[in-house]
Amino acid sequence: MKRILAPAMALVGLSALSGMAYGQAVVLTSNTYSWGGFYAGVNAGGAFNRTCANWTPYVNGVPVADYVLNNCPNNSEFTGGAQLGYNFAFDQIVLGLEADYNGWSSKSKTRQDVYTGAILPPGTYTFSGKESPNGGGTVRLRFGYAMNQWLPYVTGGFAYASGSPTTAIYFTPAGTTNTEVLSSKTRTLNANGWTAGGGLEYGVMTNLSVKVEYLYLQFGHGSKSVGGACTGPGCNFAPGTTFTSHNSGELGMARLGVNWNFGGP
């Protein structure tokens, strides 16, 4: 259900825009709607990613061959923000520059793996993480082709994100109820990358427009390692045992927006 949240919102947005166009009493036959000038607005929608803590155990730099990882699922969250931009209109060609910032709701993510092999101590390994607070923004070029009140466009540019992720690894030895903390850390995260996407904007009236937009953001693949050790019963980890997380750094956003056009030279 979560994996279809953002695409479903995009389809709802397209249906709403189509309904507005159908309800217009007057259909313009020439490109009389003005898209040029400064504009500002707000947006809301869904953000989804595959950046959960996909931890892999290693012993002396070698992956543990008999450790089976549970899949890292897509996660969807609510997102909302604001945008500011300027359009240069050359008849039907519209070139623009837009900057935006969006926050998304904090969410804890937990994954458990039950290990019964012989390389690591057998038991249940629990990996959890939380981003709080978190958000990101973009600075993008927009290229559109105006058809009266309709403006389909493509866009791309610079993306950034920030947050304070907390990650923890817990181990419960087989046959016991005693849970050991292998690692628990909070750090400051600042990431830069790129974004690309597209959208469709519709001019409701002279200064007001609505849009539906999708952006793909890529912040690069990353990894981080922590040591695996504890002192309780069943904690007989081999020297050189570590856990390494592999993050995809991918984020998608589908959102609806409203813009107010202030005009300009």
C-alpha positions, -999 to +999 in steps of 0.1 A: +000+000+000+028+024+009+046+018-024+017+032-044+010+063-023+030+088-043+020+076-078-017+075-067-014+111-056+000+121-089-029+104-107-054+122-085-037+155-093-039+149-131-076+141-128-083+173-108-065+194-134-084+177-162-117+184-144-108+221-141-100+224-178-133+207-188-153+231-166-140+262-183-168+282-201-144+297-226-117+278-244-088+300-256-076+294-291-044+315-290-016+316-264-030+345-244-022+333-209+009+349-194+034+326-176+062+352-171+074+368-139+079+360-102+058+334-085+057+317-051+036+289-037+032+258-014+030+221-021+022+188-004+024+152-014+043+119-007+080+111-005+093+076-008+128+061-005+149+030-003+175+044+022+168+022+052+197+007+071+206-024+051+232-037+075+256-065+064+279-084+088+316-088+080+344-107+098+378-093+090+364-076+059+347-107+045+309-108+042+292-135+063+282-159+036+253-176+055+237-145+067+203-139+049+193-103+047+156-092+049+147-069+020+150-031+025+114-019+017+103+013+000+090+037+027+065+065+020+060+096+041+040+128+040+059+158+026+051+195+025+069+227+016+072+259-004+087+271-037+098+304-052+108+310-088+109+332-119+097+324-155+109+339-187+081+335-213+090+336-250+056+331-267+050+294-260+085+286-247+088+291-209+122+290-192+124+293-154+145+289-123+129+275-091+141+269-056+121+249-030+123+233+004+103+204+017+102+186+051+089+151+055+075+133+086+099+115+108+096+077+109+113+049+127+123+019+106+131-015+122+143-047+106+149-081+123+170-110+111+172-144+128+206-160+123+212-197+129+246-201+112+280-208+126+301-177+118+282-152+140+267-159+174+232-173+167+202-152+177+180-123+166+197-092+152+175-060+152+184-029+132+165+004+138+169+039+125+151+072+127+155+106+109+146+136+131+142+163+120+147+159+082+141+178+050+157+189+018+154+213-011+163+218-047+174+246-071+163+237-106+159+249-141+125+245-157+117+242-194+081+243-205+059+246-236+028+267-229-005+258-245-027+287-232-034+278-195-016+245-197+022+243-191+038+208-193+075+211-183+107+191-175+130+202-147+164+193-132+192+207-111+209+206-076+194+188-046+204+188-009+191+171+023+198+173+060+189+155+092+200+139+124+198+101+119+198+078+148+208+041+142+210+012+166+219-025+164+206-049+190+214-086+195+193-112+214+213-145+218+194-177+209+177-192+239+177-161+260+156-129+264+186-107+272+191-080+245+225-065+241+232-031+224+259-036+197+258+001+186+237+032+191+247+065+175+232+098+164+250+119+138+244+150+117+238+143+080+242+168+051+240+154+016+243+170-018+232+155-051+210+161-082+174+159-092+153+155-124+116+153-131+086+169-147+052+183-141+020+198-155+008+233-144-026+248-151-035+285-149-068+287-130-069+325-133-046+354-142-024+351-111-032+316-098-021+282-110-021+247-097+004+219-106+012+182-102+049+173-102+073+144-097+110+147-088+136+120-085+165+129-062+199+111-060+224+117-032+249+090-040+254+056-025+270+055+010+282+031+036+291+031+073+306+004+095+304-002+133+319-028+155+300-059+167+308-068+203+290-073+236+299-088+270+267-107+280+260-145+277+261-157+241+281-127+229+310-147+215+317-125+185+349-132+166+376-105+166+372-082+136+333-085+134+317-054+120+283-044+106+282-022+075+252-003+062+247+003+025+223+031+016+210+038-019+206+076-014+174+077-035+143+097-029+112+103-050+085+130-044+051+133-060+033+164-050+005+189-057+012+226-056-004+260-058+015+291-072+007+328-071+022+347-100+033+383-091+043+391-127+075+410-136+095+425-165 
